[in-house]
Amino acid sequence: MMRVMNTKIPPISEIKALLVAMTQSDLQGLSKLSGVPLTTLLKIRGGVTVNPGIETVRKFSAHLTKAAA
């Protein structure tokens, strides 16, 4: 039996904008909450990683607002 995830992933442009608005401290918190390495978040934020994997984005997208709070 397949489980269907009900997590909507925002477009990468929206994710990048949210990451750009975050402080270094916020990004570190997001990294800890999601388990995604800080360097990966920084590469997405800086445009080095233009097309991040869906699983990577899924790991941290649900935590974006929590980390910035």
C-alpha positions in Angstrom: 0.0 0.0 0.0 1.4 3.4 -1.0 1.4 6.3 1.3 0.5 9.6 -0.4 2.2 12.6 1.2 0.1 15.6 1.5 3.0 18.1 1.7 2.8 20.8 -0.9 6.2 22.0 -2.0 6.5 25.6 -3.0 8.2 26.6 -6.2 12.0 27.0 -6.0 11.8 30.8 -6.6 9.6 31.1 -3.5 11.9 28.8 -1.4 15.0 30.8 -2.5 13.3 34.1 -1.6 12.5 32.7 1.9 16.1 31.5 2.3 17.5 34.9 1.2 15.3 36.7 3.8 16.7 34.4 6.6 19.7 35.4 8.9 22.6 33.0 9.3 21.2 32.1 12.7 17.8 31.3 11.1 19.6 29.1 8.5 21.5 27.2 11.2 18.2 26.6 13.0 16.6 25.4 9.8 19.5 23.0 9.2 19.1 21.6 12.7 15.3 21.2 12.4 15.4 19.6 9.0 18.6 17.6 9.0 19.7 19.3 5.7 23.3 20.5 5.9 23.8 24.3 6.3 26.1 24.2 3.2 23.3 22.8 1.1 20.9 25.5 2.3 23.5 28.2 1.5 24.1 26.7 -2.0 20.3 26.9 -2.7 20.1 30.4 -1.2 23.1 31.6 -3.3 21.9 30.0 -6.6 24.8 27.6 -6.7 22.3 24.7 -6.6 19.7 25.8 -9.1 17.6 22.7 -9.1 17.7 21.0 -5.6 16.3 17.5 -5.3 12.7 17.1 -4.3 13.6 15.1 -1.2 16.0 17.8 0.0 13.4 20.5 -0.4 10.7 18.3 1.2 13.0 17.9 4.3 13.3 21.6 5.0 10.3 23.3 3.3 7.9 22.5 6.2 10.3 24.0 8.6 10.9 27.3 6.8 8.5 29.4 8.9 9.4 27.7 12.2 13.1 28.5 11.7 12.5 32.1 10.9 10.2 32.7 13.9 
